[in-house]
């Protein structure tokens, strides 16, 4: 039981005293960057999917 309580104390000390947390402005900026990048990548994948869908549909239309 002593090992578990020692682990919890050390983990708490690590999180509170030894960890450098980012500033709020940095978090907001990074969140906007990640969100906008995710949307951009999703749009690129969507466009590529539609392009290949059109190509495959056109290819099979030739053999109807």
C-alpha positions in Angstrom: 0.0 0.0 0.0 2.9 2.3 0.7 4.2 1.9 -2.9 0.8 3.1 -4.3 0.6 6.2 -2.0 4.3 7.0 -2.8 3.6 6.7 -6.5 0.5 9.0 -6.2 2.5 11.6 -4.3 5.4 11.5 -6.8 3.0 11.8 -9.7 1.3 14.8 -8.1 4.7 16.5 -7.4 5.7 15.9 -11.0 2.5 17.4 -12.4 2.5 20.4 -10.1 6.1 21.4 -9.6 8.1 19.9 -12.4 5.9 20.3 -15.4 5.9 23.4 -17.6 2.4 24.1 -18.8 1.7 26.3 -21.9 0.2 29.7 -21.5 -3.5 30.2 -22.3 -2.7 32.3 -25.4 -0.5 29.5 -26.8 -3.2 26.9 -26.2 -5.8 29.0 -28.1 -3.4 29.6 -31.0 -2.5 26.0 -31.3 -6.1 24.9 -31.1 -7.0 27.2 -34.0 -4.1 25.9 -36.0 -5.0 22.3 -35.4 -8.7 22.9 -36.1 -8.1 24.8 -39.3 -5.5 22.2 -40.5 -8.0 19.4 -39.8 -10.7 21.1 -41.8 -8.3 21.8 -44.7 -7.1 18.2 -44.8 -10.7 16.9 -44.7 -11.6 19.1 -47.7 -8.6 17.9 -49.7 -9.5 14.3 -48.9 -13.1 15.0 -49.9 -12.0 16.6 -53.2 -9.7 13.7 -54.0 -12.5 11.2 -53.2 -14.9 13.0 -55.5 -12.3 13.2 -58.3 -11.6 9.5 -58.2 -15.3 8.7 -57.9 -16.0 10.7 -61.0 -13.1 9.0 -62.8 -14.3 5.5 -61.9 -17.9 6.3 -62.8 -16.8 7.7 -66.1 -14.7 4.6 -66.8 -17.5 2.2 -66.1 -19.9 4.3 -68.2 -17.8 3.5 -71.2 -18.7 -0.2 -70.9 -22.5 0.1 -70.5 
